[in-house]
Amino acid sequence: MPKLDPTTIPIPDWTTIGELRKQKGSGGRWQQRWRFLDDPPRKVRTTSSGTTNKRTAAKVITQRINAAIRKELTKNDPQVKRALTTLEELIDQYEDSLLAQGNSPKHATQTTNRITRMVNECEWKHADDIDKLQIESWLSKFKVLDSTKQRKVKASAQTRVHFASAIKAFCRWMTTHDKIDKDPFYGMNAKPNGDIPVTFTRRAFTKTEFTKLLKNARASEECFRDLTGTDRALIYEIARETGLRAHELSTITPAGCKLDKAPYLITIDCTISKRRKYDRLEIKQRHATKLKRYINSLQDHDRDEPIWGNSWWRSAKGMLYTDIQGINAETKKGVIDFHSLRHTRVTNVAESGASLMDTMQICRLSSPTLVARYYHPNDEKRTKLIESIE
Protein backbone atom coordinates (compact mmCIF):
# COMPACT_ATOMS: atom_id res chain seq x y z
CA MET A 1 0.00 0.00 0.00
CA PRO A 2 1.59 3.36 -0.99
CA LYS A 3 2.31 5.94 1.69
CA LEU A 4 -0.50 8.44 2.09
CA ASP A 5 0.12 11.95 3.37
CA PRO A 6 -2.75 12.85 5.75
CA THR A 7 -2.54 16.54 4.76
CA THR A 8 -3.26 15.69 1.12
CA ILE A 9 -6.61 13.99 1.82
CA PRO A 10 -9.24 16.07 -0.01
CA ILE A 11 -11.73 17.86 2.22
CA PRO A 12 -15.30 18.41 0.92
CA ASP A 13 -16.16 22.09 0.47
CA TRP A 14 -17.91 23.72 3.42
CA THR A 15 -18.91 27.21 4.45
CA THR A 16 -19.59 29.08 7.67
CA ILE A 17 -23.03 30.40 8.55
CA GLY A 18 -23.12 33.76 10.27
CA GLU A 19 -20.53 35.17 12.62
CA LEU A 20 -18.84 33.63 15.64
CA ARG A 21 -21.08 33.63 18.65
CA LYS A 22 -20.69 32.75 22.29
CA GLN A 23 -21.83 29.32 23.37
CA LYS A 24 -24.51 29.43 26.06
CA GLY A 25 -23.47 28.08 29.45
CA SER A 26 -19.86 27.55 28.39
CA GLY A 27 -18.15 30.41 30.19
CA GLY A 28 -17.88 32.60 27.10
CA ARG A 29 -16.36 30.09 24.68
CA TRP A 30 -16.85 30.90 20.98
CA GLN A 31 -18.59 28.61 18.50
CA GLN A 32 -19.31 28.61 14.76
CA ARG A 33 -22.20 27.24 12.70
CA TRP A 34 -21.29 25.71 9.32
CA ARG A 35 -22.48 23.27 6.65
CA PHE A 36 -21.24 21.34 3.60
CA LEU A 37 -22.05 23.02 0.29
CA ASP A 38 -23.57 19.78 -0.99
CA ASP A 39 -25.85 19.44 2.05
CA PRO A 40 -29.39 20.82 2.22
CA PRO A 41 -29.47 24.39 3.59
CA ARG A 42 -31.23 23.27 6.76
CA LYS A 43 -28.51 20.70 7.66
CA VAL A 44 -26.36 22.93 9.85
CA ARG A 45 -23.52 21.78 12.13
CA THR A 46 -21.92 23.55 15.09
CA THR A 47 -18.31 23.38 16.30
CA SER A 48 -16.94 24.90 19.51
CA SER A 49 -13.52 26.54 19.66
CA GLY A 50 -13.00 25.67 23.31
CA THR A 51 -11.52 29.14 23.90
CA THR A 52 -12.78 32.52 25.05
CA ASN A 53 -10.23 34.35 22.86
CA LYS A 54 -12.12 35.49 19.76
CA ARG A 55 -8.91 36.21 17.83
CA THR A 56 -7.78 32.56 17.96
CA ALA A 57 -11.25 31.00 17.92
CA ALA A 58 -11.68 31.17 14.12
CA LYS A 59 -8.36 29.42 13.47
CA VAL A 60 -9.05 26.73 16.08
CA ILE A 61 -12.53 26.09 14.71
CA THR A 62 -11.20 25.68 11.15
CA GLN A 63 -8.67 23.13 12.36
CA ARG A 64 -11.31 21.27 14.35
CA ILE A 65 -13.74 21.15 11.45
CA ASN A 66 -11.09 19.80 9.06
CA ALA A 67 -9.97 17.22 11.64
CA ALA A 68 -13.57 16.11 12.23
CA ILE A 69 -14.17 15.75 8.49
CA ARG A 70 -11.01 13.69 8.01
CA LYS A 71 -12.05 11.48 10.91
CA GLU A 72 -15.46 11.02 9.28
CA LEU A 73 -13.78 10.00 6.01
CA THR A 74 -11.85 7.19 7.75
CA LYS A 75 -15.07 5.26 8.44
CA ASN A 76 -15.33 4.17 4.82
CA ASP A 77 -11.65 4.11 3.75
CA PRO A 78 -9.17 1.87 5.69
CA GLN A 79 -6.21 3.48 3.91
CA VAL A 80 -7.28 6.94 5.03
CA LYS A 81 -7.90 5.66 8.55
CA ARG A 82 -4.39 4.24 8.75
CA ALA A 83 -2.85 7.45 7.40
CA LEU A 84 -4.71 9.63 9.90
CA THR A 85 -3.90 7.51 12.96
CA THR A 86 -1.00 9.17 14.75
CA LEU A 87 1.86 7.33 16.44
CA GLU A 88 0.74 8.86 19.72
CA GLU A 89 -2.59 7.06 19.39
CA LEU A 90 -0.88 3.80 18.37
CA ILE A 91 1.49 3.96 21.37
CA ASP A 92 -1.50 4.35 23.69
CA GLN A 93 -3.12 1.31 22.08
CA TYR A 94 0.14 -0.64 22.42
CA GLU A 95 0.33 0.17 26.14
CA ASP A 96 -3.23 -1.12 26.61
CA SER A 97 -2.25 -4.27 24.70
CA LEU A 98 0.78 -4.85 26.94
CA LEU A 99 -1.36 -4.55 30.05
CA ALA A 100 -4.03 -6.87 28.59
CA GLN A 101 -1.32 -9.50 28.00
CA GLY A 102 -0.50 -9.57 31.73
CA ASN A 103 2.55 -7.32 31.70
CA SER A 104 3.13 -5.17 34.78
CA PRO A 105 2.17 -1.47 34.66
CA LYS A 106 5.83 -0.60 35.24
CA HIS A 107 6.95 -2.63 32.20
CA ALA A 108 4.21 -1.18 29.98
CA THR A 109 4.97 2.41 31.02
CA GLN A 110 8.74 1.98 30.70
CA THR A 111 8.42 0.41 27.25
CA THR A 112 6.06 3.06 25.87
CA ASN A 113 8.16 5.87 27.37
CA ARG A 114 11.18 4.57 25.45
CA ILE A 115 9.18 4.38 22.23
CA THR A 116 7.76 7.87 22.76
CA ARG A 117 11.23 9.31 23.28
CA MET A 118 12.50 7.80 20.02
CA VAL A 119 9.42 8.90 18.09
CA ASN A 120 9.63 12.48 19.37
CA GLU A 121 13.36 12.89 18.82
CA CYS A 122 13.12 11.40 15.30
CA GLU A 123 10.11 13.68 14.65
CA TRP A 124 7.82 10.90 13.44
CA LYS A 125 4.08 11.60 13.33
CA HIS A 126 2.66 8.51 11.61
CA ALA A 127 3.59 4.84 11.35
CA ASP A 128 4.79 5.21 7.76
CA ASP A 129 7.39 7.74 8.94
CA ILE A 130 9.36 5.12 10.91
CA ASP A 131 12.73 4.51 9.31
CA LYS A 132 15.26 1.82 10.22
CA LEU A 133 18.34 3.77 9.18
CA GLN A 134 17.21 6.81 11.13
CA ILE A 135 16.73 4.84 14.35
CA GLU A 136 20.11 3.12 13.94
CA SER A 137 21.73 6.55 13.59
CA TRP A 138 19.81 7.83 16.62
CA LEU A 139 20.87 4.86 18.77
CA SER A 140 24.53 5.36 17.82
CA LYS A 141 24.38 8.96 19.10
CA PHE A 142 22.01 8.31 22.02
CA LYS A 143 23.11 9.99 25.27
CA VAL A 144 21.82 9.80 28.84
CA LEU A 145 22.39 11.92 31.91
CA ASP A 146 25.15 10.62 34.20
CA SER A 147 24.09 11.71 37.70
CA THR A 148 27.60 11.27 39.09
CA LYS A 149 29.27 13.40 36.43
CA GLN A 150 26.30 15.80 36.04
CA ARG A 151 26.53 15.71 32.26
CA LYS A 152 25.28 13.68 29.34
CA VAL A 153 27.32 10.64 28.31
CA LYS A 154 26.89 8.05 25.60
CA ALA A 155 24.33 5.43 26.58
CA SER A 156 25.64 1.98 27.48
CA ALA A 157 25.22 -0.90 25.06
CA GLN A 158 22.63 -2.46 27.41
CA THR A 159 20.54 0.74 27.41
CA ARG A 160 20.65 0.95 23.61
CA VAL A 161 19.53 -2.69 23.40
CA HIS A 162 16.53 -1.91 25.63
CA PHE A 163 15.46 0.97 23.37
CA ALA A 164 16.02 -1.04 20.16
CA SER A 165 14.04 -3.98 21.55
CA ALA A 166 11.16 -1.67 22.51
CA ILE A 167 10.77 -0.14 19.02
CA LYS A 168 11.17 -3.56 17.35
CA ALA A 169 8.42 -5.07 19.51
CA PHE A 170 6.18 -2.06 18.81
CA CYS A 171 6.62 -2.44 15.04
CA ARG A 172 5.92 -6.18 15.23
CA TRP A 173 2.71 -5.38 17.09
CA MET A 174 1.69 -2.83 14.43
CA THR A 175 2.39 -5.36 11.67
CA THR A 176 0.37 -8.06 13.44
CA HIS A 177 -2.60 -5.70 13.92
CA ASP A 178 -2.47 -4.34 10.34
CA LYS A 179 -1.35 -0.86 11.34
CA ILE A 180 1.52 -1.04 8.83
CA ASP A 181 2.11 -3.31 5.85
CA LYS A 182 5.68 -4.34 6.61
CA ASP A 183 7.85 -4.36 9.72
CA PRO A 184 10.59 -1.76 9.04
CA PHE A 185 12.91 -3.44 11.56
CA TYR A 186 12.59 -6.97 10.20
CA GLY A 187 16.01 -8.63 10.32
CA MET A 188 17.53 -5.97 12.57
CA ASN A 189 19.59 -7.35 15.46
CA ALA A 190 18.89 -5.42 18.66
CA LYS A 191 22.22 -6.53 20.12
CA PRO A 192 25.24 -4.86 18.49
CA ASN A 193 27.55 -7.50 17.00
CA GLY A 194 25.39 -10.15 18.66
CA ASP A 195 26.68 -9.43 22.19
CA ILE A 196 26.47 -6.85 24.98
CA PRO A 197 29.65 -5.53 26.58
CA VAL A 198 29.73 -6.06 30.36
CA THR A 199 29.97 -2.73 32.21
CA PHE A 200 30.79 -4.33 35.59
CA THR A 201 31.09 -7.82 37.04
CA ARG A 202 28.86 -8.98 39.87
CA ARG A 203 30.00 -11.80 42.14
CA ALA A 204 28.41 -14.14 44.68
CA PHE A 205 28.67 -13.92 48.46
CA THR A 206 31.05 -16.28 50.20
CA LYS A 207 29.73 -18.21 53.19
CA THR A 208 31.75 -16.03 55.57
CA GLU A 209 30.51 -12.81 53.98
CA PHE A 210 26.87 -13.86 54.12
CA THR A 211 27.16 -14.90 57.77
CA LYS A 212 28.70 -11.48 58.52
CA LEU A 213 25.87 -9.74 56.63
CA LEU A 214 23.20 -11.50 58.72
CA LYS A 215 25.09 -10.73 61.93
CA ASN A 216 25.34 -7.04 61.05
CA ALA A 217 21.65 -6.81 60.14
CA ARG A 218 20.43 -8.50 63.33
CA ALA A 219 22.63 -6.26 65.46
CA SER A 220 21.58 -3.07 63.67
CA GLU A 221 19.24 -0.61 65.36
CA GLU A 222 18.79 1.36 62.11
CA CYS A 223 15.52 1.14 60.16
CA PHE A 224 15.49 1.25 56.37
CA ARG A 225 12.12 2.14 54.83
CA ASP A 226 10.38 0.84 58.00
CA LEU A 227 12.38 -2.42 57.90
CA THR A 228 14.24 -3.27 61.10
CA GLY A 229 17.53 -5.14 61.12
CA THR A 230 15.67 -8.38 61.91
CA ASP A 231 13.34 -7.79 58.97
CA ARG A 232 16.27 -7.22 56.63
CA ALA A 233 18.11 -10.32 57.85
CA LEU A 234 15.10 -12.50 57.01
CA ILE A 235 14.80 -10.87 53.57
CA TYR A 236 18.46 -11.67 52.89
CA GLU A 237 17.96 -15.27 53.96
CA ILE A 238 14.87 -15.79 51.79
CA ALA A 239 16.60 -14.06 48.83
CA ARG A 240 19.61 -16.39 49.14
CA GLU A 241 17.40 -19.43 49.62
CA THR A 242 15.10 -18.74 46.65
CA GLY A 243 17.10 -16.52 44.30
CA LEU A 244 14.15 -14.13 44.10
CA ARG A 245 14.79 -10.59 42.88
CA ALA A 246 14.12 -7.61 45.15
CA HIS A 247 10.81 -6.67 43.48
CA GLU A 248 9.61 -10.28 43.55
CA LEU A 249 10.41 -10.50 47.27
CA SER A 250 8.42 -7.33 47.95
CA THR A 251 5.25 -8.96 46.55
CA ILE A 252 5.25 -12.15 48.68
CA THR A 253 1.99 -12.43 50.62
CA PRO A 254 1.01 -14.76 53.49
CA ALA A 255 -1.69 -16.20 51.22
CA GLY A 256 0.97 -17.02 48.63
CA CYS A 257 3.03 -19.07 51.07
CA LYS A 258 2.47 -22.74 51.93
CA LEU A 259 4.40 -23.21 55.17
CA ASP A 260 2.43 -25.78 57.19
CA LYS A 261 3.75 -28.98 55.63
CA ALA A 262 6.18 -30.19 52.99
CA PRO A 263 6.69 -29.20 50.29
CA TYR A 264 7.11 -25.69 51.70
CA LEU A 265 6.35 -23.23 48.89
CA ILE A 266 6.51 -19.53 48.03
CA THR A 267 4.49 -18.48 44.99
CA ILE A 268 5.12 -15.53 42.65
CA ASP A 269 2.39 -14.29 40.31
CA CYS A 270 3.06 -14.36 36.57
CA THR A 271 2.62 -10.57 36.35
CA ILE A 272 5.49 -10.12 38.82
CA SER A 273 7.89 -12.85 37.72
CA LYS A 274 10.44 -11.54 35.21
CA ARG A 275 9.90 -14.56 32.97
CA ARG A 276 6.10 -14.00 33.07
CA LYS A 277 5.33 -17.43 34.53
CA TYR A 278 3.53 -18.52 37.69
CA ASP A 279 6.42 -19.64 39.89
CA ARG A 280 6.31 -22.00 42.88
CA LEU A 281 9.59 -22.10 44.77
CA GLU A 282 10.29 -24.81 47.31
CA ILE A 283 12.26 -23.82 50.42
CA LYS A 284 13.86 -25.71 53.29
CA GLN A 285 11.92 -26.48 56.45
CA ARG A 286 14.07 -24.23 58.67
CA HIS A 287 13.44 -21.23 56.41
CA ALA A 288 9.74 -22.06 56.23
CA THR A 289 9.62 -22.16 60.04
CA LYS A 290 11.34 -18.76 60.33
CA LEU A 291 9.04 -17.19 57.74
CA LYS A 292 5.92 -18.65 59.33
CA ARG A 293 6.98 -17.37 62.77
CA TYR A 294 7.63 -13.94 61.30
CA ILE A 295 4.22 -13.80 59.55
CA ASN A 296 2.46 -14.83 62.76
CA SER A 297 4.22 -11.99 64.60
CA LEU A 298 2.68 -9.38 62.27
CA GLN A 299 -0.36 -7.85 63.93
CA ASP A 300 -3.57 -7.29 61.93
CA HIS A 301 -1.82 -8.08 58.65
CA ASP A 302 -4.08 -8.92 55.69
CA ARG A 303 -3.16 -12.27 54.17
CA ASP A 304 -3.41 -10.81 50.68
CA GLU A 305 -1.09 -7.88 51.46
CA PRO A 306 2.67 -8.18 50.84
CA ILE A 307 4.76 -9.12 53.87
CA TRP A 308 7.41 -6.53 53.03
CA GLY A 309 5.29 -4.31 50.84
CA ASN A 310 6.85 -0.87 50.86
CA SER A 311 9.27 0.73 48.43
CA TRP A 312 12.46 -0.76 49.90
CA TRP A 313 13.06 -2.86 46.79
CA ARG A 314 13.71 0.26 44.70
CA SER A 315 16.81 0.87 46.85
CA ALA A 316 17.68 -2.73 47.64
CA LYS A 317 21.38 -2.08 47.02
CA GLY A 318 21.35 0.84 49.46
CA MET A 319 19.53 -1.31 52.03
CA LEU A 320 22.13 -4.07 51.78
CA TYR A 321 24.97 -1.55 52.05
CA THR A 322 23.65 -0.42 55.45
CA ASP A 323 24.52 -3.93 56.72
CA ILE A 324 27.74 -4.58 54.84
CA GLN A 325 30.20 -3.26 57.43
CA GLY A 326 33.35 -5.32 57.58
CA ILE A 327 32.75 -6.86 54.13
CA ASN A 328 34.84 -5.89 51.11
CA ALA A 329 32.10 -5.21 48.55
CA GLU A 330 34.46 -4.85 45.60
CA THR A 331 37.25 -7.32 44.84
CA LYS A 332 39.10 -8.48 41.75
CA LYS A 333 36.33 -11.01 41.16
CA GLY A 334 33.64 -8.32 41.07
CA VAL A 335 31.23 -6.37 43.27
CA ILE A 336 28.39 -7.50 45.51
CA ASP A 337 24.96 -5.95 45.84
CA PHE A 338 21.45 -7.22 46.55
CA HIS A 339 21.22 -9.08 43.23
CA SER A 340 24.39 -10.95 44.22
CA LEU A 341 22.13 -13.03 46.48
CA ARG A 342 20.60 -14.51 43.33
CA HIS A 343 24.09 -15.21 41.99
CA THR A 344 24.86 -16.89 45.32
CA ARG A 345 21.78 -19.10 45.01
CA VAL A 346 22.72 -20.30 41.51
CA THR A 347 26.32 -20.90 42.58
CA ASN A 348 25.27 -22.91 45.63
CA VAL A 349 22.85 -25.06 43.61
CA ALA A 350 25.42 -25.70 40.88
CA GLU A 351 28.14 -26.64 43.38
CA SER A 352 25.80 -28.96 45.27
CA GLY A 353 26.12 -31.47 42.43
CA ALA A 354 22.76 -30.71 40.80
CA SER A 355 22.52 -31.42 37.09
CA LEU A 356 22.31 -28.58 34.58
CA MET A 357 18.58 -29.14 34.03
CA ASP A 358 17.91 -29.24 37.79
CA THR A 359 19.88 -26.02 38.27
CA MET A 360 17.88 -24.29 35.54
CA GLN A 361 14.57 -25.46 37.02
CA ILE A 362 15.36 -24.70 40.67
CA CYS A 363 16.81 -21.26 39.89
CA ARG A 364 14.22 -20.37 37.21
CA LEU A 365 16.77 -19.96 34.41
CA SER A 366 15.75 -20.52 30.81
CA SER A 367 19.10 -21.47 29.27
CA PRO A 368 22.59 -22.83 30.08
CA THR A 369 23.94 -19.41 29.05
CA LEU A 370 22.18 -17.83 32.02
CA VAL A 371 23.51 -20.52 34.34
CA ALA A 372 27.03 -19.66 33.18
CA ARG A 373 26.34 -15.96 33.80
CA TYR A 374 25.14 -16.50 37.37
CA TYR A 375 27.54 -19.28 38.38
CA HIS A 376 30.77 -18.19 40.08
CA PRO A 377 32.94 -21.27 40.74
CA ASN A 378 35.09 -21.44 43.86
CA ASP A 379 38.80 -21.47 42.95
CA GLU A 380 39.72 -23.97 45.66
CA LYS A 381 36.96 -26.38 44.67
CA ARG A 382 37.91 -26.07 41.03
CA THR A 383 41.54 -26.86 41.87
CA LYS A 384 40.50 -29.96 43.86
CA LEU A 385 38.25 -31.04 40.98
CA ILE A 386 41.10 -30.74 38.48
CA GLU A 387 43.40 -32.72 40.81
CA SER A 388 40.81 -35.47 41.15
CA ILE A 389 40.46 -35.99 37.40
CA GLU A 390 42.43 -39.01 36.19
N, C-alpha and C positions, 0 to 999 in steps of 0.2 A: 504494500500500500504506500503510495507516495506521501512525502511529508506535506502536511497542510498547515499553512500559516493562519492562526486564528484571526489575525487582523484583516485578512483578505476575504473572509466569509462575507458574501453580499448581504446587506441589511435592507429589508423592504422599506420603501419610502413611507415616511410618517410626518405628521405636522402637529404643531402645538395648537391648542384652542384657548384663546384668551391669554391674559397675563398671569404671571405668578401670583398666587394668593396664599394667605396663611391657612394652615390646616387647623381646624377647630379642635380644641382640647389637646393640642400637641406642644404647648409652650412656645408658640410663635414660629414653628418650623414651616418652611415654604414648600408648596407643592405645585404641580403643573398637570393640567388636563391635556391629553393628546389622543390621536387616533391614526390608524393606518389609512393611507389615501384610498386603498382598495376596499376598505370597510364601509358599511353604511354610515351615514352621517350621525346617526343616533348611537353608534357603538363607540363610546368614549371611555378611555382608560385614564387612570390617575396614578402619578408616581410622586412619592415624597422625596425631598432632598435630604432630610435628616438633619438640616442645619437651619439656624436662625439668621445666618448671614446671607442677605439677598444677593450680594455681589457674586458669591461662589455657588449659590443655589442652582442657577441655570446650568453651569458647567457640570455640576454633580448629577443633576437630573438627566442631562443628555447621556452621560456615561452609564447611568443606571438603566435608562431605557434601552440603549444598545446592548448592554450586558444581558438584560432580561430577554430581549429578542433573540440573541444568540443562544441563550439557554433553551428557549422555546424551540429553536431550530434543531437542537440535538435530539429531540424526542423521536424524530423520524429519520435521522441520518447518523448511523454509528460512527462514521468517519469524522463528522463534525463534532460529535460528542467527545471522541478521543482527543481531537485537536484542542478542544476548549477546556479539558480537564487539566488543571495545573498540577505541578509536582507537589505543591503544598497539600492539595487535596489527596493525592495518591499516598503521600507519606502518612497522613492521618489514617487513611484506610489500612495501610500496612501495619501501623501500630495496633489498630483494633484487631487485625488478623493475628499478630503475634500474641496478643493477650488471649484471643479465642483458642489458640493452639496450646495454652497452658504455660506460656512463658511468664516469668515474673514481671511485675510492673517495672522494676529496676532495669531488667534486660531490655524490655521494649522501649523504655524512655532513652536509655543509653544508645541503643542502636539507631533510633530515629533521630536523635540529636546529632550523631555522627553523619548521618545521611544529609540532614538539613544543613550542616556546616559546609559539606562539600558542594551541595547544590547552590547555596548562596554565594560561596566564594568563586564558583565557576560560572555564576550568573545564568543558570539554567532556569527556564520557566515551565517548560513542558517536557514530557517524556522523550520526544523526538530530539530534544536538544542534547541529551546525554551523549558524551563522546569518550571513547576509551583512551585515546591518545591524550586528551586534555586531562583526564583524571590521573593518568600515569605521570604526567608532567607535574600536576599539583602535588601528588604524593611525594615526588622526589624533592620538592621544595618545602614540604610541610614542616612548620615549626610550632613548638609548644612553649609555654611559659615555664621556665625553671625557677621554682620558688626559692631555691638556695642561692642562685646567682642573680635573681631578680632581673632576668632578661630572657628573650626568646632564643631557644636553641633548636637545632634540628631534631625532629621527632625520632624516637628509637625505632628500630626495625619492627619490634613487637607492636608498637602503637600504629605504625603504618599498615601492618597486616590486619589489625582490628578494623581500621577504616575501610581498607580494600574489601575485606570480607563482608562488611555491612552493605556497601553499595552493590556488590555482586549478588548477595542474597535478595536485595530489594529488586534488582533487575530480573532475577529469576522469577520472583513473585509476580512482577508485572507481565512477564511473558506467559506464565501459567494462567493468569487471569485475563489474558487478551487485552492488556493495556498498551502493549507494544508488539510489533510483529516479530522482532528478533532480538535476542539478548545481546546487547552491545559488548558485554564482557565475556562472552562465550570463549573458552580456551585460555582466559587470562589466569595466571597463577598468582594467588594472593601473596604467597611467600616469595620474596626475592631470592632467586637462585635456588629455590626449593628448600631453603633452610632459614632459621632465624638466629642471628648472632646472640650469644648469651651476654647480658649486661653485667650480671653478677652471679656468683655460685652460692647456692644455699646448701647447708650441710645438716646432718642429723645430730640429735643430742646423744652424747655418750651416757652410759648408765650413771656415772658419777655426777655429771652435769645436771641430769634430770632430778636426781635425788636432792642435789643442792637447791634446785629451783623450787621443789616442793617445800623444802625446809624453810627457805626464805619467805615463801608465800604464807605459810602457816604461822610464821613468827611476826609477820607484818601487821602493823596496826593501821596502815593506810588503806583507805577505800578508793577504788577506781570505778567510776560510774555506778556507785551504790553496791559494788561487789567487794566484800571483805576479803582478807587474805585467805580465809578458809574456803570461801566461794571460788576464788581463783585457783586454788590448789586442786579442787575437785574438777574444775573445767580442764586444767592441764592433764589430769589423769585420764579423763574421758576422751580428750582429744588424742592422747598418745595410744589409748586402748583401741579407739575406733578409726582414727585417721580422718575424722570429720573436720571440715573447714570451719573457720570461725563463724561465718554466717549460718551454716548448717547447725552448729552447736546452739546458736542463739534461738533456734526455732523448736528445740526439743520440748515436748509437753509431757506432763505426767500421763495423759491419756495415750500418748504414743510410745510409752515404755511398758514392756512386759517383764516385770522383775520378781514375780512371785515364785515361779518355778522354771526349771530349764526347759528349753533353751531361753536364756535371758536376752531380750531383744530391745533395741532402740530403732524406731522407724523414722524415716525422713520422707516427707511428701515429694512427689515428682516435680512440683513447681519450685521446690527449694533446691533439690539435688542438682549439681552442676551438669550431670549427664542426663537429666530429665527423666529419671526412672524412680519408681517407688522402691526405696532401699530399706532393707531389714538387716541390721547389723547385730551380730551375736557378740556378747561380752562375757567376761569371766564372772564367776559367782561373787568373788570378793568385791569387784567393782559394782555389780548389781546391788549388793548389800549396802555399800556406801551410798549409792545414788538413791536407793529406796529410803534409807534413813534420812538423807538430806531432804527428799521430797516431803516426807512425813513431818519434818521440822518446820516446814513453811506453813504459816498460819493463814487460814482463809484464802488459800490459793486455788483458783479455778483450774480444774484438770485439763481444760482445753487451752489454757494460757501458757506461753513459754516459761520454762523454769528460770532461765537467765535471759529475759526478754527485753533488755534495754539496748542502748546503742553501743555497748562496749565493743562489739565485733568490728565496728568501723575503725577502731584504734587498737586492734588486738595486739599489734606489735608494741605499741606504747605500753599496754597493760603488762605484757610479758617483761618488758624492760624495767618495770618497777620492781620486779622480783628476781632480777638477774645478777644481783650483787655477788661478786666473787667468782663469776663465770666469764671467761674470755669469749665474747660473742663473735669475734672475727679472728679467724686463724688462716693458715695457708690453705686449708681444705675448703674454706668458705665461711659464710656468716650464718647465724641462727636467728630466727624470729618465730612468730607463732606458727607459721606454716611449716616450720621445721619439725613440728610434732607429727605432721603427716608423713614427712620423709622418714622420721624415726619409726613410725608404725610399719611402713613398707620394708625398711631395712631389717627390723626385728622379725617380721614374718618370713622374709627371704632367707635370713640366716638361721631360722629355726629348722630348716630342712624341707619346707613346704615346696611342692612342685610349682612350676611357672604358672600353670592354670589355676592352682589353688591360691597363689599369691595375687593373681589378677582378680579372682572372685572375692577374696576376703577384703582386699584393699580397694575394690571398686575401680579397677583400672581396665581400660578397654583394649590395650595392646602391650606386647612385650617392650615396645619402645618407651612407653610410660614407666614400666617397671624399672628399666635401665636408668631413666631420668631420676626416679625417686630413691633408688637403691644406692647406698653409700657403704661399700664393703669395708670391714675392719682390716687394717693392714696386718695385724698380728695373726688374725684368723686366716687371711689369705696366704701368709707365709707358711703357716702350719699345714694348710691344704696342699700347697705346692710340694712341701717336704713329704707329705704322705702319699703322693702320686708315684706309682712304680714306673 
